[in-house]
Amino acid sequence: MLLMKERESHHIIRLRYAYTLQRLLNDNKKMKENDTKNNSIVNANQLAFTIELRPATISKILTGQTIPSGLTLYMILEGLSKSFSQFAEIFDKITIEELAAFEKTLRSYPKQRGRRKLESEL
């Protein structure tokens, strides 16, 4: 029983990280749409290239398949020009309803060449 709860909590934590990071990435996308001179990173591939991580690693984090290490999270936030405070502000306010909707969205992503296509790439 305890193991089952631990797995569920890991799943929820992975979703919270993914949801928060996708929100920050989408914020960058909106800023760039409003200001074409803005050099913000707006998709997962740009992020991976900028912070020199494999695109698959970024994809797994943004789809809730894995939890980033502290160093990886730091690199992602730096790449997005975001702070830990901005990350925490979103992370701490996520509701169960938002996570449920996000998980449903993740399940609906089309497969593309062996990987899921991220919302930020749609």
C-alpha positions as CSV (number, residue, x, y, z in Angstrom):
1,M,0.0,0.0,0.0
2,L,2.8,2.4,0.9
3,L,4.6,1.6,-2.3
4,M,1.5,2.4,-4.4
5,K,1.1,5.8,-2.7
6,E,4.8,6.5,-3.3
7,R,4.4,5.7,-7.0
8,E,1.4,7.9,-7.2
9,S,3.2,10.8,-5.5
10,H,6.1,10.4,-7.9
11,H,3.7,10.5,-10.8
12,I,2.1,13.7,-9.5
13,I,5.5,15.3,-8.9
14,R,6.6,14.5,-12.4
15,L,3.4,16.1,-13.8
16,R,3.8,19.2,-11.6
17,Y,7.4,19.7,-12.9
18,A,6.2,19.1,-16.5
19,Y,3.2,21.4,-16.2
20,T,5.2,24.2,-14.6
21,L,8.0,24.1,-17.1
22,Q,5.6,24.0,-20.0
23,R,3.8,27.0,-18.6
24,L,7.1,28.9,-18.4
25,L,7.9,27.9,-21.9
26,N,4.5,29.0,-23.1
27,D,5.0,32.3,-21.3
28,N,8.1,32.9,-23.4
29,K,6.2,32.0,-26.5
30,K,3.5,34.6,-25.7
31,M,6.1,37.2,-24.9
32,K,7.8,36.6,-28.3
33,E,4.5,36.8,-30.1
34,N,4.0,40.3,-28.6
35,D,7.5,41.4,-29.2
36,T,9.2,39.9,-32.3
37,K,12.6,41.3,-31.2
38,N,12.4,39.2,-28.1
39,N,15.0,36.4,-28.2
40,S,13.2,34.1,-25.7
41,I,13.4,30.4,-26.1
42,V,9.9,29.2,-27.3
43,N,10.2,25.5,-27.9
44,A,11.8,22.4,-26.5
45,N,14.3,22.0,-29.3
46,Q,15.6,25.5,-28.8
47,L,15.9,24.9,-25.1
48,A,17.8,21.7,-25.6
49,F,20.2,23.3,-28.0
50,T,20.8,26.3,-25.8
51,I,21.5,24.4,-22.6
52,E,23.3,21.6,-24.4
53,L,21.0,18.8,-23.3
54,R,19.6,16.0,-25.5
55,P,16.2,16.9,-26.9
56,A,14.9,13.6,-25.6
57,T,15.8,14.6,-22.0
58,I,13.9,17.8,-22.4
59,S,11.0,16.0,-23.9
60,K,10.9,13.4,-21.1
61,I,10.8,16.2,-18.5
62,L,8.2,18.3,-20.3
63,T,5.9,15.3,-20.7
64,G,6.2,14.1,-17.1
65,Q,8.2,11.0,-17.8
66,T,11.0,12.0,-15.5
67,I,11.9,14.5,-12.8
68,P,14.9,16.8,-13.6
69,S,17.9,16.8,-11.3
70,G,18.6,20.1,-9.5
71,L,21.3,20.9,-11.9
72,T,19.1,20.2,-14.9
73,L,16.3,22.3,-13.5
74,Y,18.7,25.1,-12.9
75,M,20.0,24.9,-16.5
76,I,16.4,24.8,-17.9
77,L,15.4,27.9,-15.9
78,E,18.5,29.7,-17.0
79,G,17.8,28.8,-20.6
80,L,14.3,30.1,-20.2
81,S,15.5,33.2,-18.4
82,K,13.3,32.4,-15.5
83,S,14.0,32.3,-11.7
84,F,13.4,29.6,-9.2
85,S,10.9,32.0,-7.6
86,Q,8.9,32.2,-10.9
87,F,9.1,28.4,-11.1
88,A,7.9,28.0,-7.5
89,E,5.1,30.5,-7.9
90,I,3.5,28.3,-10.6
91,F,4.5,24.9,-9.0
92,D,3.0,25.7,-5.6
93,K,-0.3,26.9,-7.0
94,I,-1.1,23.9,-9.3
95,T,-4.5,22.4,-8.6
96,I,-5.5,18.8,-8.9
97,E,-7.9,19.8,-11.7
98,E,-5.2,21.5,-13.6
99,L,-3.0,18.4,-13.3
100,A,-5.8,16.2,-14.5
101,A,-6.5,18.4,-17.5
102,F,-2.7,18.5,-18.3
103,E,-2.4,14.8,-18.0
104,K,-5.3,14.4,-20.4
105,T,-3.6,16.7,-22.8
106,L,-0.4,14.7,-22.5
107,R,-2.2,11.5,-23.4
108,S,-3.6,13.2,-26.5
109,Y,-0.3,14.3,-27.9
110,P,0.4,12.7,-31.3
111,K,3.3,10.3,-31.6
112,Q,6.0,11.6,-33.9
113,R,9.0,9.5,-34.9
114,G,9.0,7.5,-31.6
115,R,8.4,10.5,-29.3
116,R,5.5,12.6,-28.2
117,K,5.1,16.0,-29.8
118,L,5.1,18.6,-27.1
119,E,2.5,21.3,-26.7
120,S,5.2,23.9,-27.3
121,E,6.0,22.3,-30.6
122,L,2.4,22.2,-31.8
